[in-house]
Every structure is written in C-alpha cells, then in structure tokens.
Amino acid sequence: MPESPADTIRLDLAGDPVELLQTLIDIESVSGNEQLITDAVEAALRTWNHLDVIRDGNVVIARTSLGRAERVVIAGHLDTVPVAGNVPSWRVGTGEEMEIWGRGACDMKAGVAVQLVCAAALTQPRRDLTWIFYDNEEVAAELNGLGRISRERPELLAGGFAVLCEPTSARIEGGCQGTMRLVTELTGVAAHSARAWRGHNAIHDAGGLLQRLAEHVPAQIEVEGLTYREGLNAVAITGGIAGNVIPDRCRIEINYRFAPDKDASQAEAYVRRVLPGCDLAVTDVASGARPGLDQPAAAEFLAAVGGEASPKFGWTDVARFAEMGIPAVNFGPGDPSKAHADDESCPAAEVYRCRDALLAWLGTAG
C-alpha cells in the first residue's frame, strides 16, 4: 500500500529548531488546508511518552500531567496567509546573520518550531505544560481553532498563565489592545450637480466628523506598568453614485484601538463621548487583554528572557485567554512587520533565543 503524504513527513523534535522551521514552512498550510501539517505535528508529539496528546479537528493539544502546583499554556497557530511564491523555504546569509525565508517563517512557524522542540525537551518541567497547535487563525474569527476549543472544551485550555508564540522579535509583549469598528451613515438629498442648491451634499457633511477625528489626541494609558497608545481613526469612506449627482449618502467606517483597561461597553462609550451627536453603529468588537505581568510565572518568564516587556499594539489571541481569566503574553521569534509580507523571513538567532528562554524559564524540576 503506498504511503500517504503525511507518512513521508517526519518532524525531528530533538534536532535543530531552524531545520525544523524549514520543514514546517515546506508543508503548505494556508488557512483551511491545515490537515497535512496537523497530521505531522500530531505524529511527532505522540512519540514522546511524557506528553498526553489530544486531537480535535485540526487542533493538537499536548499536555504533561505531573501534578505540579501550576500549569502554563503555550499556544501557536499552524496556518498561514496565501503563498506568494515563497514556498519552499530557503536560507539567506550564514552564521549569526542567517535568516530563514518563506511563507510562515515569521507568522508563525518559527514560534511553532520553538514550541515543538521545547515540548519534546521538557520532560520534567517545573510547571505542568499545555502545548496548543491550532488552525484558522488568519481567517474569520468564528473559524479560529483556539476560539472553538475555548467554547467547546475550555477545560483543555485551563492554566494560570499563557504564552502565545506570535512574532515579537524575541521580546515579551504583554496583553493586547482591543479593537472596535463602527460605522456612521450621513444622509442628504440627491440632485443634479448643475442644480446643487436643490440637494444636500452628504459627503460635505462628513467634513466636521473627519475634522474631529483628525484633531483627536489619542490617549496613552498605563496598564500594569505598560503604556498602550490608543488610536481612533476613519479607515474608509464611501459615497456618491455618479459624477453629476449630488450624493445623498456618505458612509464612514471608524476603527478604535483601545487599551486593555476598558471592556467593549466602555470603549463604545468613549467613542460616543468623542463624537457626540453622531449616529454610530458598532459592527465588530474584540476586547483586549491585560498583560498579567504581576503574576509570579510572568515575573520568572521576564527574568529568563531578559530586557523589559512592552505592550502589544494590535489584537492577538491572548485576548481569548483573557476572556477565560488567564493572563497571557506574546513571545516569539520574528519581526511582526514581516508577517504576511512577500519577503517574509525570520532570523535564525531569534529561533534559538526563544527556545533557550523557554527552556530556562520552564526548566527541569529537581
């Protein structure tokens, strides 16, 4: 009987994490097509007897059950955005300057490679560990594998602290911002542009709102020692039907990035205070996550990594842990500005640095 593609893929979790990264990149796993990489990850983890491995759809969860007083959850997604001529992987440079190029190198197969080698190496960790590898992070939120598990089997995500291995250039980024999208539709009266006085221009009415947004000074808010810079901006505007018609509609979309000191209702109230009298409708919202750096596990983690923590600008899946009452941080190899880029890459040195930091933090119990 011929071998299936999954049978021919071998992930070496005891070897060089950079070589493992290249193997992972070479398994194309655009969102919705994670079956092959999930099969390979599951098969590799099942060879390590200290791990209890659970497969749920295209989510793999590997856990230690050593009776430790605390449990840490470490998560990463297996999917990527569409390939742009950047699979299979390749290397650029040598030695400490070497970079691995290819789709997913930064976002976030470098982080997954670190997770896998650490999951294999940490046979007697100080804390019990839950390693999560999930699908569909790069597409609609309702498809997100981590979100699905949090709804259907939340007990599998339980822990006192979590790390999401998103790219952070091997620095700790605490929590994340929340994000809210709102729309307002201004109405006027249509008329022939040659007789403009018979109509009312809805696009012109947008001027006052846009001016208020332009003059708005975003807040800088400290949360648990990290300063989050907020942002309130018009991000899209549409209106008009023809070059000779006074527009009777103008639709403006607004994005608010808010610090994790607010929940969704507080964020909405803030926008309404900034834009009084504006008829706003919330179309999408995701609350942020507090950094949780006051937790003992976080303090030890920061000491192992070195340097200072910084805030996460943008939204990540750490917010899903926050919803469950689990403080979480972002930490992984790769410059986040390279995520989704055609020249996506990751420095090999950051892969080693992240691996060494996790091993030093989680260590081996005496």
C-alpha positions as CSV (number, residue, x, y, z in Angstrom):
1,M,0.0,0.0,0.0
2,P,1.5,3.4,-1.0
3,E,2.4,5.9,1.7
4,S,0.2,8.9,2.2
5,P,1.9,12.4,2.1
6,A,1.6,12.5,5.9
7,D,3.5,9.3,6.2
8,T,6.5,10.7,4.4
9,I,6.8,13.9,6.6
10,R,9.0,13.5,9.7
11,L,9.3,16.3,12.2
12,D,12.5,15.9,14.2
13,L,11.7,17.5,17.6
14,A,15.1,16.6,19.0
15,G,17.1,18.3,16.3
16,D,17.9,21.8,15.2
17,P,14.9,24.1,15.5
18,V,15.9,26.0,12.5
19,E,15.9,22.9,10.3
20,L,12.5,22.1,11.8
21,L,11.3,25.5,10.9
22,Q,12.2,24.9,7.3
23,T,10.4,21.6,7.3
24,L,7.3,23.3,8.7
25,I,7.4,26.1,6.1
26,D,7.7,23.5,3.3
27,I,4.4,22.0,4.4
28,E,1.9,24.4,2.7
29,S,-0.8,25.2,5.3
30,V,-2.9,28.1,4.1
31,S,-5.9,28.6,6.3
32,G,-8.4,25.8,5.6
33,N,-5.6,23.5,4.4
34,E,-4.0,22.5,7.7
35,Q,-4.7,18.8,7.6
36,L,-1.2,17.7,6.5
37,I,0.7,19.9,8.9
38,T,-1.6,18.9,11.8
39,D,-1.1,15.2,11.0
40,A,2.7,15.7,11.1
41,V,2.6,17.7,14.4
42,E,0.3,15.1,16.0
43,A,2.5,12.2,14.8
44,A,5.7,13.8,16.1
45,L,4.3,14.6,19.5
46,R,2.9,11.1,20.0
47,T,6.4,9.7,20.0
48,W,7.2,11.4,23.4
49,N,5.9,9.4,26.3
50,H,5.7,12.3,28.8
51,L,3.0,14.0,26.7
52,D,-0.7,13.2,26.6
53,V,-1.8,14.1,23.0
54,I,-5.3,15.1,22.1
55,R,-6.5,15.7,18.5
56,D,-9.7,17.7,18.0
57,G,-10.3,18.6,14.3
58,N,-7.1,20.3,13.2
59,V,-6.1,21.3,16.7
60,V,-3.5,19.3,18.6
61,I,-3.1,19.6,22.3
62,A,-0.1,18.0,24.2
63,R,-0.1,18.1,28.0
64,T,2.1,17.0,30.8
65,S,0.3,15.6,33.9
66,L,3.0,15.6,36.6
67,G,0.9,17.0,39.4
68,R,2.6,20.4,39.5
69,A,1.1,23.2,41.5
70,E,0.8,25.4,38.4
71,R,0.0,24.9,34.7
72,V,1.3,27.1,31.8
73,V,-0.4,27.1,28.4
74,I,1.8,27.8,25.3
75,A,-0.1,28.2,22.0
76,G,0.6,28.8,18.3
77,H,-1.3,28.6,15.1
78,L,-0.4,26.3,12.2
79,D,-2.0,28.2,9.3
80,T,-0.6,30.9,7.1
81,V,-1.9,33.5,4.7
82,P,-1.8,32.5,1.0
83,V,1.5,31.6,-0.5
84,A,3.2,34.2,-2.8
85,G,5.9,32.3,-4.5
86,N,7.6,31.8,-1.1
87,V,7.3,28.0,-0.5
88,P,9.5,26.0,-0.3
89,S,11.8,27.8,2.2
90,W,15.4,29.0,1.7
91,R,18.2,30.4,3.7
92,V,19.8,33.8,3.3
93,G,23.2,34.6,5.0
94,T,25.3,32.4,7.3
95,G,26.1,32.1,11.0
96,E,24.5,34.6,13.3
97,E,23.2,36.6,10.3
98,M,21.3,33.7,8.8
99,E,17.6,34.2,8.0
100,I,15.0,31.7,7.0
101,W,12.7,32.9,4.2
102,G,9.3,31.6,3.2
103,R,5.6,31.8,3.9
104,G,5.0,31.4,7.6
105,A,8.7,31.9,8.6
106,C,7.6,34.8,10.8
107,D,3.9,34.2,11.3
108,M,4.2,31.9,12.9
109,K,6.0,28.7,12.1
110,A,9.2,29.9,13.8
111,G,7.1,30.1,17.0
112,V,5.6,26.6,16.3
113,A,9.1,25.2,15.8
114,V,10.2,26.6,19.2
115,Q,7.1,25.1,20.8
116,L,7.7,21.7,19.4
117,V,11.4,21.4,20.4
118,C,10.6,22.6,23.9
119,A,7.6,20.3,24.2
120,A,9.9,17.4,23.5
121,A,12.8,18.5,25.6
122,L,10.8,19.5,28.8
123,T,10.2,16.0,30.2
124,Q,10.2,17.2,33.8
125,P,9.2,20.9,33.8
126,R,8.8,23.0,36.9
127,R,5.2,23.6,36.0
128,D,2.8,21.4,34.1
129,L,2.5,22.4,30.5
130,T,-0.2,22.5,27.8
131,W,1.1,22.9,24.3
132,I,-1.6,24.0,21.7
133,F,-1.3,24.0,17.9
134,Y,-4.4,25.3,16.2
135,D,-5.9,26.1,12.8
136,N,-7.6,29.0,11.1
137,E,-6.1,31.9,12.9
138,E,-5.7,34.0,9.8
139,V,-9.3,34.0,8.7
140,A,-12.7,34.8,10.2
141,A,-12.8,34.7,14.0
142,E,-15.6,32.1,14.1
143,L,-13.3,29.6,12.4
144,N,-10.4,30.1,14.8
145,G,-9.4,26.7,16.3
146,L,-8.4,28.2,19.6
147,G,-11.7,30.0,19.9
148,R,-13.6,26.8,19.1
149,I,-11.7,24.9,21.8
150,S,-12.4,27.7,24.3
151,R,-16.1,27.3,23.6
152,E,-16.4,23.6,23.3
153,R,-13.7,22.2,25.6
154,P,-12.5,25.0,27.8
155,E,-11.0,22.6,30.3
156,L,-8.2,21.8,27.8
157,L,-7.1,25.4,27.9
158,A,-7.1,25.8,31.7
159,G,-4.0,27.3,33.3
160,G,-2.6,30.0,35.5
161,F,-0.6,31.8,32.7
162,A,-0.4,31.6,28.9
163,V,2.1,32.4,26.2
164,L,1.2,33.0,22.6
165,C,4.2,32.5,20.3
166,E,3.3,35.2,17.9
167,P,6.3,37.1,16.4
168,T,7.6,39.8,18.8
169,S,11.3,39.9,17.7
170,A,12.0,37.6,20.7
171,R,10.7,40.2,23.2
172,I,7.8,39.9,25.7
173,E,4.8,41.9,24.6
174,G,2.2,42.0,27.3
175,G,-1.6,41.6,26.7
176,C,-3.0,43.3,23.6
177,Q,-5.2,46.2,22.5
178,G,-8.9,45.8,21.9
179,T,-10.3,46.8,18.6
180,M,-13.7,48.1,17.6
181,R,-15.2,49.0,14.2
182,L,-18.1,51.5,14.0
183,V,-19.9,53.0,11.0
184,T,-22.0,56.1,10.6
185,E,-24.1,56.9,7.5
186,L,-24.8,60.6,6.7
187,T,-27.8,61.3,4.6
188,G,-28.6,64.2,2.3
189,V,-30.8,64.9,-0.7
190,A,-29.8,63.9,-4.2
191,A,-29.9,66.4,-7.0
192,H,-28.4,67.1,-10.4
193,S,-25.0,68.7,-9.8
194,A,-25.9,71.5,-12.1
195,R,-28.6,72.4,-9.7
196,A,-26.8,71.7,-6.5
197,W,-28.9,74.1,-4.5
198,R,-31.8,71.7,-4.8
199,G,-30.0,69.0,-3.0
200,H,-28.0,68.4,0.2
201,N,-24.4,67.0,-0.1
202,A,-23.9,64.2,2.4
203,I,-20.2,64.0,1.6
204,H,-19.7,67.6,2.6
205,D,-21.4,66.8,5.9
206,A,-18.6,64.4,6.6
207,G,-16.1,67.3,7.0
208,G,-17.0,68.1,10.6
209,L,-16.7,64.5,11.7
210,L,-13.4,63.9,9.9
211,Q,-12.1,67.1,11.4
212,R,-12.9,66.0,14.9
213,L,-11.1,62.7,14.3
214,A,-8.1,64.5,12.8
215,E,-7.9,66.8,15.9
216,H,-8.4,64.0,18.4
217,V,-5.4,63.3,20.6
218,P,-5.2,59.5,21.3
219,A,-4.8,58.5,24.9
220,Q,-1.7,56.8,26.3
221,I,-2.8,54.6,29.1
222,E,-0.7,52.7,31.6
223,V,-1.9,49.2,32.4
224,E,0.3,47.1,34.8
225,G,3.3,49.1,34.0
226,L,2.9,49.1,30.2
227,T,1.8,52.1,28.2
228,Y,-0.7,51.4,25.5
229,R,-1.1,54.1,22.8
230,E,-4.7,54.2,21.6
231,G,-5.9,55.2,18.2
232,L,-9.2,56.5,16.8
233,N,-9.3,56.9,13.0
234,A,-11.5,57.0,10.0
235,V,-10.4,54.0,7.9
236,A,-12.9,54.0,5.0
237,I,-15.3,56.4,3.4
238,T,-17.8,55.8,0.6
239,G,-20.4,57.9,-1.1
240,G,-21.8,59.2,-4.4
241,I,-23.2,57.4,-7.4
242,A,-22.2,59.4,-10.4
243,G,-20.1,62.4,-11.3
244,N,-23.2,64.6,-12.0
245,V,-25.2,63.7,-8.9
246,I,-25.1,65.4,-5.5
247,P,-24.6,62.5,-3.1
248,D,-27.4,61.7,-0.7
249,R,-25.3,59.1,1.2
250,C,-21.9,59.0,2.8
251,R,-20.7,56.1,4.9
252,I,-17.7,56.4,7.2
253,E,-16.0,53.5,8.9
254,I,-14.1,54.2,12.1
255,N,-11.6,52.0,13.9
256,Y,-10.8,52.4,17.6
257,R,-7.8,50.6,19.1
258,F,-8.2,50.8,22.9
259,A,-6.1,49.9,25.9
260,P,-7.0,46.8,27.9
261,D,-8.2,48.9,30.8
262,K,-11.6,49.0,29.0
263,D,-14.2,46.5,28.1
264,A,-16.3,46.7,24.9
265,S,-19.0,48.8,26.5
266,Q,-16.5,51.3,28.0
267,A,-14.8,51.5,24.6
268,E,-18.0,52.3,22.8
269,A,-19.0,54.9,25.4
270,Y,-15.6,56.6,24.9
271,V,-16.1,56.9,21.2
272,R,-19.6,58.3,21.7
273,R,-18.2,60.9,24.0
274,V,-15.5,61.9,21.5
275,L,-18.2,62.1,18.7
276,P,-21.3,63.5,20.4
277,G,-24.4,63.5,18.3
278,C,-23.0,61.1,15.7
279,D,-25.3,58.2,14.8
280,L,-22.8,55.3,15.3
281,A,-23.3,51.6,14.9
282,V,-20.8,49.0,16.2
283,T,-20.1,46.4,13.5
284,D,-17.3,44.5,15.2
285,V,-15.5,44.4,18.5
286,A,-12.9,42.3,20.3
287,S,-11.8,43.3,23.8
288,G,-8.1,43.4,24.6
289,A,-6.1,41.5,27.2
290,R,-4.4,42.8,30.3
291,P,-0.7,41.8,30.4
292,G,-0.7,39.8,33.6
293,L,2.9,40.8,34.4
294,D,2.0,40.8,38.1
295,Q,1.8,37.0,38.1
296,P,4.7,35.1,39.6
297,A,5.1,33.0,36.4
298,A,5.3,36.2,34.4
299,A,8.0,37.6,36.6
300,E,10.1,34.5,36.2
301,F,9.5,34.5,32.5
302,L,10.6,38.1,32.1
303,A,13.7,37.3,34.2
304,A,14.5,34.3,31.9
305,V,14.0,36.4,28.7
306,G,15.8,39.5,29.9
307,G,15.1,43.1,28.9
308,E,11.8,44.9,29.5
309,A,8.3,43.9,28.5
310,S,6.5,46.2,26.0
311,P,2.8,46.5,25.2
312,K,1.3,44.6,22.3
313,F,-0.1,47.1,19.7
314,G,-2.8,45.3,17.9
315,W,-5.1,42.4,18.8
316,T,-3.9,38.8,19.2
317,D,-5.4,35.5,20.5
318,V,-4.1,36.3,24.0
319,A,-7.5,38.0,24.3
320,R,-9.1,34.6,24.2
321,F,-7.2,33.6,27.3
322,A,-8.0,36.9,29.0
323,E,-11.7,36.1,28.4
324,M,-11.1,32.9,30.4
325,G,-9.4,34.7,33.2
326,I,-5.9,33.6,32.2
327,P,-3.3,36.3,32.0
328,A,-1.2,36.0,28.8
329,V,1.7,37.5,26.9
330,N,3.0,37.3,23.3
331,F,6.5,36.0,22.8
332,G,8.1,34.5,19.7
333,P,10.8,34.8,17.0
334,G,10.4,37.1,14.0
335,D,9.8,40.7,13.3
336,P,6.0,41.2,13.2
337,S,6.4,43.7,10.4
338,K,7.4,40.8,8.2
339,A,4.2,38.9,8.8
340,H,2.2,38.4,5.6
341,A,4.8,40.1,3.5
342,D,6.1,38.6,0.3
343,D,9.6,38.8,1.8
344,E,8.5,37.0,5.0
345,S,11.6,35.8,6.9
346,C,12.8,35.1,10.4
347,P,16.3,35.4,11.9
348,A,17.7,32.0,12.9
349,A,19.2,33.7,16.0
350,E,15.8,34.6,17.3
351,V,14.6,31.0,17.0
352,Y,17.4,29.8,19.2
353,R,16.9,32.7,21.6
354,C,13.3,32.0,22.1
355,R,13.9,28.2,22.6
356,D,16.6,28.9,25.2
357,A,14.4,31.4,27.0
358,L,11.5,29.0,27.3
359,L,13.8,26.1,28.4
360,A,15.4,28.4,31.0
361,W,12.0,29.6,32.3
362,L,10.3,26.2,32.4
363,G,13.4,24.3,33.2
364,T,13.6,20.8,34.7
365,A,12.4,20.1,38.1
366,G,14.9,18.8,40.5
